[in-house]
């Protein structure tokens, strides 16, 4: 079985989901700003990032000696070791069954992947390395086996994960609203439509990105988006933000022709809603906007049980990565030892502080 999610064609702000960045303001932050905070991470979104970016120059993914793709495992281990060492507490949220209205988009993405895979093979054969890598990124496929491996590795690392009933962004947003986590981390602006109070972009990407077809790099920084602040600045409600998203296109509908984010904002400010736009006669809306709107306004609610972070199980992690998938035992062990030593030092510091307070 193959799970579908928007493909990561680049690591830009609008590489996934609804294109709202022209009207949404984000505050640049540093990783250290998130120290001590719990963050819900969109698992599928992040796994596609790893599958897309952790590749050789010609687009070939990272693989073990048996030819099994390991890009996702490499990304999960090293990225999360970095987050944990920085004091960030990640909890991963996995997608469940997508809404039925998403079936058309799922099929479209499958066709895009298949075409990209063919282009990748042809570009490699013809020696067009840059084209090959770009096509390979667009051909990234997340399988059930990869998802199961990811969950197993997260558990071994002591990192909690949660299975959502439907869209992971919706459950992550719920967790943020209920103060179970500080924010939701995703590249997908749909998190805002699901009423996520705080969204973090670029948490799980490297500090720089190679600009396509050049040897130059662009610095990528984490960004924090405050939903209420943006709504106040835009002078609209969350329901109106959803209508703007519907006008520019979502995973459930195509955009209205010749309507971008700024035009959509202007229309909603003028007419109040999609219904108002229809009544004005300015545009024809030929998708089930009320049904799609309800997906964002009323997603499945799930009772999330308390979760915690544990010390990594060194034996289990090294078995998964080194024994089963040929990762460097020295690198993996060194990373685990750094984290364990850091946590032991922190615990000792807390104990000494407690004794000092007592006396």
C-alpha positions as CSV (number, residue, x, y, z in Angstrom):
1,X,0.0,0.0,0.0
2,X,1.3,3.5,-0.8
3,X,0.3,6.5,1.3
4,X,-0.1,9.8,-0.5
5,X,0.9,13.2,0.7
6,X,1.9,16.4,-1.2
7,X,5.3,15.8,-2.8
8,X,8.2,17.9,-1.7
9,X,9.5,19.5,-4.9
10,X,11.5,22.1,-2.9
11,X,11.9,23.1,0.7
12,X,10.3,26.5,0.1
13,X,7.5,27.7,2.2
14,X,4.8,26.7,-0.2
15,X,6.2,23.4,-1.4
16,X,3.2,21.7,0.1
17,X,-0.5,22.3,0.8
18,X,-2.3,25.6,0.3
19,X,-0.3,28.5,-1.2
20,X,-0.9,31.3,1.4
21,X,2.6,32.6,1.9
22,X,2.0,35.8,-0.1
23,X,-0.4,37.0,2.7
24,X,0.8,35.1,5.8
25,X,3.6,36.7,7.9
26,X,6.2,34.5,9.6
27,X,8.7,35.4,12.3
28,X,12.2,34.0,11.9
29,X,13.3,32.1,15.0
30,X,16.3,29.9,16.0
31,X,16.3,26.3,17.0
32,X,17.5,27.5,20.5
33,X,14.2,29.5,20.8
34,X,12.4,26.2,20.9
35,X,14.5,24.6,23.7
36,X,12.3,22.9,26.3
37,X,9.2,23.0,24.1
38,X,7.1,20.1,22.9
39,X,6.4,20.2,19.2
40,X,4.0,18.0,17.2
41,X,5.6,17.1,13.9
42,X,3.6,16.2,10.7
43,X,5.2,12.7,10.1
44,X,4.3,12.2,6.5
45,X,5.3,15.7,5.6
46,X,8.7,15.2,7.2
47,X,9.3,11.7,5.8
48,X,8.7,13.0,2.3
49,X,11.3,15.7,3.0
50,X,13.8,13.0,3.9
51,X,13.0,10.8,0.9
52,X,13.2,13.8,-1.4
53,X,16.4,15.4,-0.1
54,X,18.6,12.6,1.3
55,X,19.9,11.4,-2.1
56,X,23.0,11.1,-4.1
57,X,23.8,13.8,-6.7
58,X,22.0,11.9,-9.5
59,X,18.9,11.4,-7.4
60,X,19.6,7.9,-6.2
61,X,18.2,7.6,-2.6
62,X,20.3,6.4,0.3
63,X,20.2,2.6,0.4
64,X,21.6,-0.3,2.3
65,X,23.6,-3.3,0.8
66,X,20.3,-5.1,-0.1
67,X,19.1,-2.1,-2.1
68,X,16.5,-1.0,0.4
69,X,15.8,2.7,0.7
70,X,17.1,4.1,4.0
71,X,16.8,7.9,3.4
72,X,13.8,8.1,5.8
73,X,15.7,6.3,8.6
74,X,18.7,8.5,8.2
75,X,16.6,11.6,8.4
76,X,14.6,10.4,11.4
77,X,17.7,9.4,13.4
78,X,20.1,12.3,12.7
79,X,17.5,15.1,12.6
80,X,15.9,14.0,15.8
81,X,19.2,13.5,17.6
82,X,19.9,17.1,16.7
83,X,16.5,18.3,18.0
84,X,16.8,16.3,21.2
85,X,20.3,17.6,21.8
86,X,18.9,21.1,21.4
87,X,16.3,20.4,24.1
88,X,13.3,20.2,21.7
89,X,10.8,17.4,22.4
90,X,9.2,16.1,19.2
91,X,6.1,14.0,19.0
92,X,5.3,12.6,15.5
93,X,1.7,12.5,14.2
94,X,1.0,10.1,11.4
95,X,-1.8,10.4,8.9
96,X,-4.8,8.0,8.9
97,X,-7.4,7.6,6.2
98,X,-7.6,10.7,4.0
99,X,-11.0,12.3,3.4
100,X,-12.8,10.9,0.3
101,X,-12.7,14.2,-1.4
102,X,-8.9,13.8,-1.6
103,X,-9.1,10.8,-3.9
104,X,-8.7,12.9,-7.0
105,X,-5.6,14.6,-5.7
106,X,-4.2,11.2,-4.6
107,X,-4.5,9.9,-8.1
108,X,-3.0,13.1,-9.6
109,X,0.1,12.8,-7.4
110,X,0.5,9.1,-8.3
111,X,0.6,10.1,-12.0
112,X,3.1,12.9,-11.2
113,X,5.3,10.4,-9.4
114,X,5.2,7.9,-12.2
115,X,6.0,10.5,-14.8
116,X,8.9,11.9,-12.6
117,X,10.3,8.4,-12.2
118,X,10.4,7.9,-15.9
119,X,12.1,11.3,-16.4
120,X,14.6,10.4,-13.7
121,X,15.7,7.2,-15.4
122,X,15.9,9.0,-18.8
123,X,17.9,11.9,-17.4
124,X,20.4,9.6,-15.6
125,X,20.9,7.6,-18.9
126,X,21.5,10.9,-20.8
127,X,23.9,12.3,-18.1
128,X,21.6,15.2,-17.2
129,X,22.5,15.1,-13.5
130,X,20.7,18.2,-12.3
131,X,17.5,17.2,-14.2
132,X,17.9,13.6,-12.8
133,X,18.0,14.8,-9.2
134,X,15.1,17.1,-9.6
135,X,13.0,14.4,-11.2
136,X,14.0,11.9,-8.5
137,X,12.8,14.2,-5.8
138,X,9.4,14.4,-7.4
139,X,9.2,10.6,-7.7
140,X,9.6,10.1,-3.9
141,X,7.2,7.3,-2.7
142,X,6.4,6.6,0.9
143,X,5.4,2.9,1.5
144,X,3.7,1.1,4.4
145,X,7.0,-0.6,5.2
146,X,8.8,2.7,5.5
147,X,6.1,4.0,7.8
148,X,6.3,0.9,10.0
149,X,10.1,1.2,10.1
150,X,9.9,4.9,11.0
151,X,7.5,4.2,13.9
152,X,9.8,1.4,15.2
153,X,12.9,3.6,15.1
154,X,11.1,6.5,16.8
155,X,10.0,4.1,19.6
156,X,13.5,2.8,20.0
157,X,14.8,6.4,20.2
158,X,12.3,7.2,23.0
159,X,10.3,9.6,20.9
160,X,6.5,9.3,21.1
161,X,4.3,9.0,18.0
162,X,0.5,9.2,17.5
163,X,-1.7,7.7,14.8
164,X,-4.3,10.2,13.6
165,X,-7.7,9.0,12.5
166,X,-7.5,11.1,9.3
167,X,-5.2,14.1,8.5
168,X,-2.2,14.4,10.7
169,X,-2.2,18.2,10.5
170,X,-5.7,18.3,12.0
171,X,-4.7,16.2,15.1
172,X,-1.5,18.2,15.5
173,X,-3.5,21.4,15.5
174,X,-5.9,19.9,18.1
175,X,-2.9,19.0,20.3
176,X,-1.6,22.6,20.1
177,X,-4.9,24.1,20.9
178,X,-5.2,21.8,24.0
179,X,-1.7,22.9,25.1
180,X,-0.3,19.3,24.8
181,X,2.4,20.8,22.6
182,X,3.7,24.3,22.0
183,X,3.2,24.2,18.2
184,X,2.8,22.0,15.1
185,X,5.8,21.7,12.8
186,X,5.0,21.3,9.1
187,X,5.7,22.8,5.7
188,X,2.0,22.6,5.0
189,X,-0.1,25.8,5.5
190,X,-3.2,23.5,5.9
191,X,-2.2,23.4,9.6
192,X,-3.5,27.0,9.9
193,X,-6.8,26.1,8.3
194,X,-7.2,23.4,11.0
195,X,-6.9,26.1,13.6
196,X,-3.4,25.5,14.8
197,X,-2.5,28.5,17.0
198,X,1.2,28.3,16.3
199,X,2.9,26.6,13.3
200,X,6.6,26.2,12.8
201,X,8.1,25.9,9.3
202,X,11.6,24.7,8.4
203,X,12.1,22.8,11.6
204,X,13.1,19.6,9.8
205,X,15.2,21.0,7.0
206,X,18.9,21.7,6.8
207,X,20.3,25.1,7.4
208,X,20.9,25.8,3.8
209,X,19.4,24.7,0.5
210,X,21.0,24.5,-2.9
211,X,19.5,26.8,-5.5
212,X,18.3,24.8,-8.5
213,X,20.9,24.6,-11.3
214,X,23.5,26.6,-9.5
215,X,26.3,26.1,-7.0
216,X,24.9,28.7,-4.6
217,X,23.0,28.0,-1.4
218,X,20.1,29.8,0.3
219,X,20.0,29.9,4.1
220,X,16.8,28.3,5.5
221,X,15.7,29.4,9.0
222,X,13.0,28.1,11.2
223,X,9.9,30.3,11.1
224,X,7.0,30.7,13.6
225,X,3.5,31.6,12.3
226,X,1.0,32.9,14.9
227,X,-2.5,32.3,13.6
228,X,-4.4,34.8,15.7
229,X,-1.8,37.5,14.9
230,X,-2.1,36.9,11.2
231,X,-5.9,37.0,11.3
232,X,-5.8,40.3,13.1
233,X,-3.3,41.8,10.6
234,X,-5.4,40.6,7.7
235,X,-8.7,41.7,9.3
236,X,-10.4,38.4,8.6
237,X,-11.7,35.4,10.6
238,X,-10.4,31.8,10.4
239,X,-13.5,30.9,8.4
240,X,-12.6,33.6,5.9
241,X,-9.0,32.3,5.8
242,X,-10.4,28.9,4.8
243,X,-12.4,30.5,2.0
244,X,-9.3,32.3,0.8
245,X,-7.5,28.9,0.7
246,X,-10.4,27.3,-1.2
247,X,-10.1,30.1,-3.8
248,X,-6.4,29.5,-4.4
249,X,-6.7,25.7,-4.3
250,X,-6.3,23.0,-1.6
251,X,-5.7,19.3,-1.6
252,X,-9.4,18.9,-2.3
253,X,-10.0,21.4,-5.1
254,X,-8.3,23.2,-7.9
255,X,-7.8,27.0,-7.7
256,X,-10.2,29.5,-9.2
257,X,-8.6,30.6,-12.5
258,X,-6.6,33.9,-12.2
259,X,-7.1,34.1,-8.5
260,X,-4.0,34.2,-6.3
261,X,-3.7,34.8,-2.5
262,X,-3.8,38.6,-2.7
263,X,-6.8,38.6,-5.1
264,X,-8.6,36.0,-2.9
265,X,-8.0,38.2,0.2
266,X,-9.4,41.2,-1.6
267,X,-12.5,39.3,-2.7
268,X,-13.2,37.9,0.8
269,X,-12.7,41.4,2.3
270,X,-15.2,42.8,-0.2
271,X,-17.8,40.1,-0.3
272,X,-17.3,38.3,3.1
273,X,-17.4,34.7,1.9
274,X,-17.5,32.4,-1.1
275,X,-21.3,32.7,-1.1
276,X,-20.9,36.4,-1.4
277,X,-18.6,36.1,-4.3
278,X,-21.0,33.8,-6.1
279,X,-23.9,36.2,-5.5
280,X,-21.8,39.0,-6.9
281,X,-21.5,37.1,-10.2
282,X,-17.8,37.9,-10.5
283,X,-16.6,34.2,-10.4
284,X,-18.1,30.8,-10.9
285,X,-17.3,28.3,-8.2
286,X,-17.6,24.7,-9.5
287,X,-16.3,22.7,-6.5
288,X,-18.2,21.6,-3.4
289,X,-16.8,24.4,-1.2
290,X,-19.2,23.8,1.7
291,X,-18.2,20.2,2.0
292,X,-14.5,21.1,1.8
293,X,-14.9,23.9,4.2
294,X,-16.3,21.4,6.7
295,X,-13.2,19.3,6.5
296,X,-11.2,22.1,8.0
297,X,-13.9,23.4,10.4
298,X,-14.9,20.0,11.8
299,X,-12.1,17.4,11.5
300,X,-12.3,14.2,13.5
301,X,-11.6,14.8,17.2
302,X,-9.5,12.2,19.0
303,X,-8.7,11.8,22.7
304,X,-4.9,11.9,22.9
305,X,-3.4,9.9,25.8
306,X,-0.5,11.4,27.7
307,X,2.8,10.7,26.1
308,X,6.4,11.0,27.3
309,X,10.0,11.0,26.1
310,X,12.4,8.3,27.2
311,X,16.1,7.6,27.0
312,X,17.0,5.9,23.7
313,X,17.3,2.1,23.7
314,X,20.8,1.9,22.4
315,X,20.7,-1.8,21.6
316,X,17.4,-1.5,19.6
317,X,18.5,1.6,17.7
318,X,21.8,0.1,16.7
319,X,20.1,-3.2,15.7
320,X,17.7,-1.3,13.4
321,X,20.2,1.0,11.8
322,X,23.5,-0.9,11.9
323,X,22.7,-4.6,12.0
324,X,19.6,-4.4,9.7
325,X,20.5,-1.4,7.4
326,X,24.3,-1.0,7.4
327,X,24.6,2.4,9.0
328,X,28.0,3.3,10.5
329,X,28.0,1.8,14.1
330,X,30.6,4.4,15.2
331,X,28.5,7.3,14.0
332,X,25.3,6.0,15.5
333,X,26.8,5.0,18.8
334,X,28.6,8.4,19.1
335,X,25.4,10.3,18.5
336,X,23.5,8.2,21.1
337,X,26.3,8.6,23.7
338,X,26.2,12.4,23.2
339,X,22.5,12.5,23.9
340,X,22.6,10.2,26.9
341,X,25.5,12.1,28.5
342,X,23.7,15.4,28.0
343,X,20.6,14.1,29.6
344,X,22.6,12.6,32.5
345,X,24.3,15.9,33.0
346,X,20.9,17.7,33.0
347,X,19.5,15.3,35.6
348,X,22.5,15.7,37.8
349,X,22.1,19.5,37.5
350,X,18.5,19.3,38.6
351,X,19.3,17.1,41.5
352,X,22.1,19.4,42.7
353,X,19.8,22.4,42.3
354,X,17.1,20.6,44.4
355,X,19.6,19.8,47.2
356,X,20.8,23.4,47.2
357,X,17.3,24.6,47.5
358,X,16.7,22.2,50.4
359,X,19.7,23.3,52.4
